[in-house]
Amino acid sequence: MYNIAIFASGEGTNAENIARYFAHHNDIKIKCLLSNNEKAGVHERMKPFGIPTVTLGREIWNEAHGISEYLKSEEIDLIVLSGFLAIIKEPVIKAFKHRIINIHPSLLPKYGGKGMWGINVHRAVIDAKEKESGITIHYVSEKVDDGAIICQKRCPVFPTDTPEILANRVHELEYRYFPEVIESLLIKQ
């Protein structure tokens, strides 16, 4: 059995989609969800799946050694960032090298880095008059949105798109491909 820990900060629609995908999987289990936001909607979204959620304070996230030890004690094979809006600290990255993945709502390296999350990304893509956007699933490294790319999926950007319309199109890619990529990373090991 492979164990996943999800890190999330917000509403958690992607986390819920991942939980649903693996709810009855024979080889993969969502073991826990860690958050840096006690008011995040993701906590409620995990309840129907029986996935325990924990909110950790800033000092614990900043120190990070305790997080690594907790994840090791839970026998976590893969950490999945799903709308997690904090920087993963070096001790966690080192302890889980090539076992932390993130999904970003653009075709990296474009529109990544500090401040590029959520609607900000889609607004930047539209303002630049890009013809396509999409998702990038990548390994997490010490630099924001700079880890090795695992998978990219594309969608068109239309002249009439608003950031919200584009966000919905990109979300469809996230919901479709993120769980499949997670599964392929674990099962091929």
Backbone torsions as a table, in degrees:
resi	resn	phi	psi	omega
1	MET	NA	130.6	175.2
2	TYR	-96.7	137.4	-177.9
3	ASN	-111.9	134.5	179.4
4	ILE	-114.4	140.8	167.0
5	ALA	-113.4	130.5	176.0
6	ILE	-101.6	136.6	171.7
7	PHE	-110.0	127.4	-178.9
8	ALA	-146.9	152.6	-178.7
9	SER	-121.4	-14.4	-168.4
10	GLY	-124.9	-139.0	-175.7
11	GLU	-64.4	-37.3	172.7
12	GLY	86.5	27.6	178.6
13	THR	-65.4	-38.5	176.4
14	ASN	-67.2	-42.1	178.4
15	ALA	-62.1	-41.4	177.9
16	GLU	-62.9	-42.2	178.4
17	ASN	-62.1	-41.5	177.8
18	ILE	-65.0	-44.5	179.3
19	ALA	-60.7	-42.0	178.9
20	ARG	-63.8	-43.2	-178.2
21	TYR	-60.3	-40.6	-175.6
22	PHE	-98.9	5.9	-174.8
23	ALA	-55.2	-37.3	-177.4
24	HIS	-123.5	27.4	-179.1
25	HIS	-75.6	139.1	-177.8
26	ASN	-76.3	-23.6	-171.7
27	ASP	-118.8	-9.2	-174.8
28	ILE	-132.5	134.9	-179.2
29	LYS	-131.8	137.1	170.2
30	ILE	-82.5	110.5	-173.2
31	LYS	-84.6	-35.5	-177.2
32	CYS	-164.9	163.7	173.1
33	LEU	-126.9	126.9	176.3
34	LEU	-109.4	140.0	-178.2
35	SER	-136.7	159.4	173.0
36	ASN	-108.9	13.4	-175.7
37	ASN	-140.0	104.7	-177.4
38	GLU	-66.1	-20.4	-179.5
39	LYS	-94.7	3.3	-178.7
40	ALA	-62.7	138.1	178.8
41	GLY	-64.6	-19.2	-178.2
42	VAL	-60.2	-29.5	-179.7
43	HIS	-60.3	-45.4	178.3
44	GLU	-66.9	-37.4	-177.9
45	ARG	-65.9	-24.1	-178.6
46	MET	-85.1	-20.1	-175.9
47	LYS	-56.3	-46.5	-178.9
48	PRO	-61.1	-19.6	-179.0
49	PHE	-96.9	-2.3	-179.7
50	GLY	68.5	24.9	-179.1
51	ILE	-90.4	120.0	178.8
52	PRO	-67.0	138.9	177.7
53	THR	-119.7	144.7	-179.8
54	VAL	-134.4	132.7	172.8
55	THR	-102.1	127.2	179.6
56	LEU	-110.9	140.9	179.6
57	GLY	-73.3	165.2	-177.3
58	ARG	-55.6	-40.8	-177.4
59	GLU	-64.5	-33.8	178.6
60	ILE	-71.8	-42.9	178.0
61	TRP	-62.1	-40.4	-178.3
62	ASN	-69.0	-36.3	-179.1
63	GLU	-75.5	-45.7	168.1
64	ALA	72.4	-23.5	-179.2
65	HIS	-62.7	-40.0	178.8
66	GLY	-63.0	-35.6	178.0
67	ILE	-64.5	-46.5	179.2
68	SER	-58.4	-44.7	-178.9
69	GLU	-65.1	-42.6	178.2
70	TYR	-60.4	-46.1	-178.6
71	LEU	-65.0	-37.3	175.9
72	LYS	-64.7	-41.2	-180.0
73	SER	-65.3	-26.5	177.6
74	GLU	-88.3	2.5	178.8
75	GLU	56.2	46.7	-179.0
76	ILE	-75.3	129.0	178.3
77	ASP	-95.0	-29.0	-176.5
78	LEU	-148.1	134.0	173.3
79	ILE	-102.9	128.3	-178.3
80	VAL	-115.4	116.6	175.5
81	LEU	-86.3	123.8	-176.0
82	SER	-131.9	85.0	-176.0
83	GLY	71.4	36.8	179.6
84	PHE	-93.7	120.2	-170.9
85	LEU	-106.0	39.0	174.3
86	ALA	-132.8	158.0	179.0
87	ILE	-82.1	131.0	175.6
88	ILE	-77.2	127.2	-176.1
89	LYS	-80.0	157.5	-174.4
90	GLU	-53.6	-42.5	-179.5
91	PRO	-58.9	-36.2	179.0
92	VAL	-72.9	-42.7	179.5
93	ILE	-60.7	-42.9	179.8
94	LYS	-67.4	-41.4	-178.1
95	ALA	-69.0	-26.3	-177.1
96	PHE	-124.5	41.3	-177.9
97	LYS	-55.9	130.0	-177.7
98	HIS	60.0	23.5	176.0
99	ARG	-131.6	21.5	173.7
100	ILE	-127.1	124.3	179.0
101	ILE	-124.7	155.5	179.7
102	ASN	-134.5	155.3	171.7
103	ILE	-116.1	133.8	-179.1
104	HIS	-122.8	138.3	-174.4
105	PRO	-85.6	43.3	171.5
106	SER	-156.8	175.3	177.9
107	LEU	-91.6	90.1	-179.7
108	LEU	-58.8	147.7	13.9
109	PRO	-83.7	-0.9	178.6
110	LYS	-70.8	139.6	171.3
111	TYR	60.8	40.9	174.6
112	GLY	-117.4	177.9	176.9
113	GLY	96.3	-169.3	-174.4
114	LYS	-57.2	131.1	177.6
115	GLY	82.1	-8.1	-178.3
116	MET	-95.4	85.0	176.2
117	TRP	-148.0	156.5	176.4
118	GLY	55.1	-138.6	-174.2
119	ILE	-63.8	-24.5	177.7
120	ASN	-58.5	-39.5	-179.7
121	VAL	-65.1	-48.6	-176.4
122	HIS	-65.5	-37.0	176.9
123	ARG	-63.3	-43.4	179.7
124	ALA	-64.2	-40.1	178.9
125	VAL	-62.5	-45.6	-179.8
126	ILE	-67.6	-43.4	179.8
127	ASP	-60.6	-31.5	179.6
128	ALA	-83.6	-0.3	179.8
129	LYS	57.3	39.7	176.1
130	GLU	-66.2	150.4	178.0
131	LYS	-91.7	-18.5	177.6
132	GLU	-146.5	157.5	174.3
133	SER	-139.9	-159.4	178.9
134	GLY	156.4	-152.2	-179.4
135	ILE	-126.8	153.4	171.8
136	THR	-129.4	124.3	172.2
137	ILE	-103.9	125.7	-172.9
138	HIS	-144.3	159.6	173.0
139	TYR	-73.2	149.3	178.6
140	VAL	-88.6	133.0	176.5
141	SER	-125.2	-174.4	-178.3
142	GLU	-66.3	-24.2	178.8
143	LYS	-98.6	143.2	-177.8
144	VAL	-65.3	128.5	176.2
145	ASP	56.2	34.4	-174.3
146	ASP	-122.1	0.4	-178.3
147	GLY	-73.2	166.4	-179.2
148	ALA	-57.1	135.7	-178.7
149	ILE	-79.0	132.3	177.8
150	ILE	-95.3	-43.2	-173.2
151	CYS	-158.4	141.8	170.6
152	GLN	-130.7	139.5	174.7
153	LYS	-128.5	141.3	-171.5
154	ARG	-113.2	154.9	171.6
155	CYS	-144.8	156.6	180.0
156	PRO	-74.6	156.2	169.4
157	VAL	-116.0	122.6	-177.6
158	PHE	-98.6	150.6	-179.0
159	PRO	-57.1	-25.5	-178.7
160	THR	-89.9	-1.8	-177.6
161	ASP	-64.9	141.2	165.5
162	THR	-100.8	165.9	176.3
163	PRO	-56.7	-35.6	-179.0
164	GLU	-69.1	-41.1	178.2
165	ILE	-64.9	-44.9	178.0
166	LEU	-62.6	-40.8	178.3
167	ALA	-57.8	-41.8	178.8
168	ASN	-63.7	-40.4	179.2
169	ARG	-65.5	-41.6	178.9
170	VAL	-67.4	-39.7	177.1
171	HIS	-57.7	-38.1	178.6
172	GLU	-59.5	-40.2	176.5
173	LEU	-64.9	-42.9	180.0
174	GLU	-59.4	-49.6	-177.3
175	TYR	-62.3	-37.0	-177.4
176	ARG	-74.7	-45.7	-168.0
177	TYR	-98.9	-28.2	-174.5
178	PHE	-59.5	-50.3	179.2
179	PRO	-61.3	-37.6	-179.9
180	GLU	-64.0	-40.2	179.4
181	VAL	-68.0	-41.7	176.8
182	ILE	-56.9	-49.1	-179.9
183	GLU	-59.5	-45.2	-178.1
184	SER	-65.4	-34.8	178.3
185	LEU	-66.2	-38.0	-177.7
186	LEU	-80.8	-44.0	-174.3
187	ILE	-70.5	-29.3	-178.8
188	LYS	-79.5	-9.6	-176.2
189	GLN	-61.0	NA	NA
